[in-house]
Amino acid sequence: VFCPKGSFSDVAGAASCQSCPTDSVSTPGSTIDTACKCAPGFDGLDGGSCSICAAGKYKSLAGTGGGGCAVCEAGKFSPDDGATICQLCSSSSDSVAGSLVCTAERVNVEVSVSIAMNASYFAEVQDQYVASIADLAGVSTSSVFRTAILNDSSAASSRRRLLATSRITIVWVIRTPRFHVAALKASIATAFVLRLSEIGPLPTLNALTEDCGSGREPDGRACAPCAEGSYKNLPDNSSCVVCGNGTTTEFRASIFEVDCTCTAGYFFDAADSIPSVGSCAPCPAGTFKPFGPGVCMRCAEGTYSPGTSKGKPSASCIFCPVDRVRSPPESDSKEDCCGDGCKCDAGYNELDGNFECVPCKTGYYKSVQSTGACLLC
């Protein structure tokens, strides 16, 4: 009888099969301990103990043939231990290699270097520089780009002119998640120059700066969060964008246009769409809506909402005065709290026609619910 999967027998005629180590697998009929291979998501030598891949890593194949636990690439993430694949970040977020999460908060880090090289030869090796910088930064090559080449004094194209006296200044921009900026700047300060010298002449690091990034904008020499009612999803030093008319954001430092939604007391017909200028309308009388997407809701029994006819659109409904007959649902006025004839409960009468019921004064009484006044004892 063949040994079932997950076990083996290396002795002919054995009465039983031996189980593979925990978290390892084998094919049916295995005859040697090394047929037990660590399952996907686990790492270890064939036939030996297995350890789980940590979050931020993965392993898609069983055994040592698929290699050990690999780090998730930039633009992907793995939030849990034992992952067999890494998940892709959404188009509006990013990650660095080995990330547990993706983030929409991104920042441009600018690096200026000077190299004794002519521009023509630089064009030939530019892709090598991009790949090397991306590897050092832990980002994808699409997150590294050049914004300028300055001070080129040579038009020569020959490779022999590599060490010519011409000197160029290159400004690289590295787009990275905000949480990674400090680590990236530390790597640049200690290893950037040596890493680039593997491709060409030893460069000189001129400057290292970071932009305000998404959700923030320049404020003098500092960066400030986008104010409520504005957003910014670019990783640069551009200004925040003001939300459309009638919309705002719930918090400061918002990143996306979809963070703009109708203010309290206003509604947008399609709750999952992006409100545009003039798209928000006030809730009708008798209804209310707190901040956020959605439709206006009816006021419950015992509450009312006057709407724009008598003030601002309602973020919440107003409770009827104490001891007043309860108003019907979707009431739009304080008068609705009066019920039939604005009756006050026993022991109460109306105060000066303002629909407020107050206790009878000392020496007065009222024994029934009515519109009448309290009577002298």
Disulfide bonds with the S-S distance in Angstrom:
Cys3-Cys17 1.98
Cys20-Cys36 1.97
Cys38-Cys50 2.13
Cys53-Cys69 2.00
Cys72-Cys86 1.96
Cys89-Cys102 1.90
Cys212-Cys223 2.04
Cys226-Cys240 2.02
Cys243-Cys260 1.96
Cys262-Cys280 2.16
Cys283-Cys296 2.04
Cys299-Cys317 1.99
Cys320-Cys337 2.06
Cys338-Cys342 2.43
Cys344-Cys357 2.09
Cys360-Cys374 1.89
